[in-house]
Amino acid sequence: MRNPFAGLERALFWTLAFAAFAAAAVGLGARAADRIAVAYEQQRSNYAIVRVLAPEGEEGLAAAQAALNAAPHVTSAAPMTAGRAAALLQQWGGSDVQAEDLPPLRLIEIELAPAPAHVDVPGDIVAALAQGGVTAELVGAPDSASGGGLSGIVRQIALWGAVAFAATMAVIVWLAARGLAARRREMVTVMCDLGATQGQAAGRVADEAARTGLAAGMVGGVLAGFAALVVLLLVIPGARLDTLRDMILPIDLLPIAAVPLGAAIFAGAGARAAAASFHRQAARLG
């Protein structure tokens, strides 16, 4: 069987493969960070607390919970315990509050289903409570506590960090491909002496570098994808290959798909620039 890597510069190939692996791995990590940030912000936006104003006592809490169980957008509702309230006060406000020091609570925690932006979720829930004979107000998670507003920052850091790292790897690929052109300098000189144009000589070297970059990018991308699968299987409890298939979105595979093309483009560009320079030197000497 013919070796699919026959004719490739091994040192250049593995240099490009390592750069591709690193770029794809960082890209996959950025996608994971982006999805975690989005999921966390979604959880924050889907959480709220209902403060029962009337009727008072256990009767009001029972009526409010019954109304919430039938209210639109609500997926679950449960009265808040004193221990839970103390934990939230410490998390949101930084106050060291003991559960036994809190007065009787008239709060109900609810989880909300995702809704379109134009839907007035608080208004619908308050209206449902009013129909059940309960006067209450809805309080969401504070924007300035418990990671509020951090998801957007995390997403920007992940995006631009991955872009900066990919640019660094692209420079490495470009410089490594110039080394291939240097090893083909004699061929470029001979082609110049035979009358080949700069485009012809540089194009031949660039094509070889681009093929090497494409193959190395595919190997690096596949290795990065395999490493990401292993990490997911180890990190996510009970994860299996069939469950991961449903969790992974097509856009999550973009780094793996983009790396071979990027490696081919920058390898070809680096080799072409160096080969064109060698051709100009040979033409002046000739």
N, C-alpha and C positions, 0 to 999 in steps of 0.2 A: 504494500500500500504506500502511495506517495505521501511524504510528509507535508502537511498543509502549510508548515512554516518554513519549508525549504526556500532558500534564496534570501531570506530575511536576515538583516543584521541583528544578531542575537542580543548584543549589548544594548543597541538602540531599542529593540523590541521590548525588552524587559524594563528599560527605563520608562518608555511610554506606557507600558502596562501598569507599572506602579503608579505613575501620575494619574492614569485613568481610574485606577482603583481608588486612590485617595479622593479624587474629585467626586466620583460616584458615591463613595461612602459618606462624604460630608454633605452631598446633596440629599441623600436618603435621610441622614440625621436631621437636616433642616426641615424636610417634609414631616418627619415624626414630631419635631418640636412645634411646627405649625399646627398639626392636627391636635396635639395635646392642648395647645393654647386655645384653639377654637372650642374644643370639647369642654375645657374648664370654664370659659366664658359663657358657653351655652348652659352649663349647670348653674352658674351664678344667676343668669337671666331667668332660668326656669324655677328658681326658688323664691319663696315669699313667705311672709308671716301675716296672719290675719289677727288683728287686735279687736276683740269683741267689746263693744261699748254698752250694748243693751240687748237683751235683758241681762241682769247681773246673776252671778253665782253659777253653779253647775248647770242650771237650766239653760242659761245663755250659751255656754260652751257646747252642750249637747245639741241644741237647736242649730248652732253655727256649723257643727261638724256634719249634721244631717244635711243641711243645705249645701255645704261644700261637696259632699259626696255625689250630689246630683248636679253640681254647677258645671258649666262648660269650661274647658281648658284645664280642669283640675284632674290630676292623675292619682294623687294620694293626699290625705289630710290626717293629721294626728296632733292632739294637744301637746304643747311644749311642757316638758318636765322642768323642775327647778335646776337639776343638774345640767340639762341641755342649755338652759338660759344662761347659767353662769359661764359655761364654756363659750357660748357665743359672745357674751359681753367681754370676756377676756380676749377672744380672737379679734373682734371688731374694734373694741375700744381700748384694749390693753389694760383694763381694770381687773384687779385681783379680787373677785367677788366670790363669796362662799354661797353655796346653794341654800343653806339654812337661813341666810340673812335676807333672802328675797321675799317680797310680799306674795300673796296668792296671785297666781298668773291667770290671765285671761287671753292667752295667745295660742294660736293654732298654726303649726307649720304645714305648708302645702307645697307640692311639686306640680309644676305646670307643664303642659304639653307644648311643643313648639307651635307658634302661631305666626301668620303673616304680619308684616310690620304695620299694616293699616288697621289691624284689629285692636280694639280697645279692651285688652285682657282685664286690667283692673276694674274698669267700668262694668264689664259683664259679670265679674265675680261679685262685686258689691251689689249689683242689681239682683243676682241670684240669692244673696244673703237677705236682702230686703224682702224679697218674695217669701222667704222663710221666716219672716218676722224678726230678723236680726239686724241690728245696726252695728257696722264694723268698718274698719279701715284696713287697707292693704299696704304693707311695708315691704319693700324689696331689700336685697342685700346692698349695703352702702358702697358707693363707688370708690371711696377712699380707703377701704379696709379689706382685709382678707384677699389681697391680690387684685383688687379692683383696678382696672385700667392697665394691668401688666401684660395682658394677653396681646394687645396691639404692639407693645414694645418688644415682647419676646418674638413675635412674628417678624417684625422689621429686622431685629438682630439676626435671626435665623436666615432670613432672605439675603441680606446684604453680606453677612458673614460667608454664606455659601458662594455668593457671586465673587467676593474678593478671593476666596480660596481657589475657586475655579479659574480665575484670571491668573493667579500665581502658577497653577499647574499648566495653564496654557503657555505661559512664558517658558516654563521648563521644557515643554514639548517643542516649542519653537526653537529654543537654543539647542536641544538635543538633535533635532533634525538638521541643523547647520553642521553638526559633526558628521552626519552622513554625507552631506555635500562636500565637506573637506576630504573625505575618503574617496570621493568621485572626482576630485579636481583634475587628475590626469585625463580622465575620460572627457571632461568638459573641454580641456585644452585641445585634445585630439579632435573633438567635434568642431571646435572653432577653426583649427587648421584645415579641416576638410570642407569648411564653408558653411557649417550649420549656424543658424541665427541664434541670437541670445535666447529667444523664446523657445526654440527647439531644444537647445541644450539644457536650459533651466527646467523646461517642462518634463524632460525625461527623468531628471533627478527628483523633481517634485512628485511625479507619479509614483516613483518607487517609495519615497518617504510617506506619501499619502496612503499607499497600500499597507505599509508597515503600521502607520498610525491607526488605520481602520481595524486591522487585525488585533493590535495591542489594546485598542479601546474596547473591542468586543470581549476580550479575555478579562480585562480589568473590570468592566461593567458586570460581567457574569459573576466574577469572584466577589464583588461588592454586594450583589444581590444575594448570593449564597450566604455571605457573612451576616447580612441583615436578617435573613430568615432564621438563622441560628440564634441571633440575639433575641428576636421576637419569641421564639419557642422557649427560650430560657427565662425571659422576663415576664411574659404573660402567663398567669396561672391557667393550666388546663388547655393551653393553645395546642392546636394540631394543624396539619397542613390544610385539611379541608376547611377548618374554621378561619384560618388566615386568608384563604382565597376569597372569602366573603368580606373580610375586613379591609383588604388592600384595594385601593381605588386605582383606576388607570393612570391618573395624574401622578400617583406615587412612584410609578415606574419611569417617569420622565427623565430623571438623572441617568438611569441605566441606558435609556435609548439615546440620550443626547451625547453621552461621553464618546462613543465610537466616531460619530460625525465630527465632533469638536476636535478629537485627536487627529483625525485625517486632515481636517482643514488647516490646523495650525502646524502640523508636521509638514504638509505640503508647502505652506507659505514660508516656513523657515528655510526649508531646503531650496526652494525656488529663489529666495532672496540671496542666499549664499552662492548658489550656482551662477546666478546672473552676475554677481560681483566677480567671480572667477573668470567668467567669459569675457567681461570687459577688460580685465587685466591681461588675459591672453591676447585679446584683439589689439591692445596697445603695444604689447611686446612683439606681436607678429608684424 
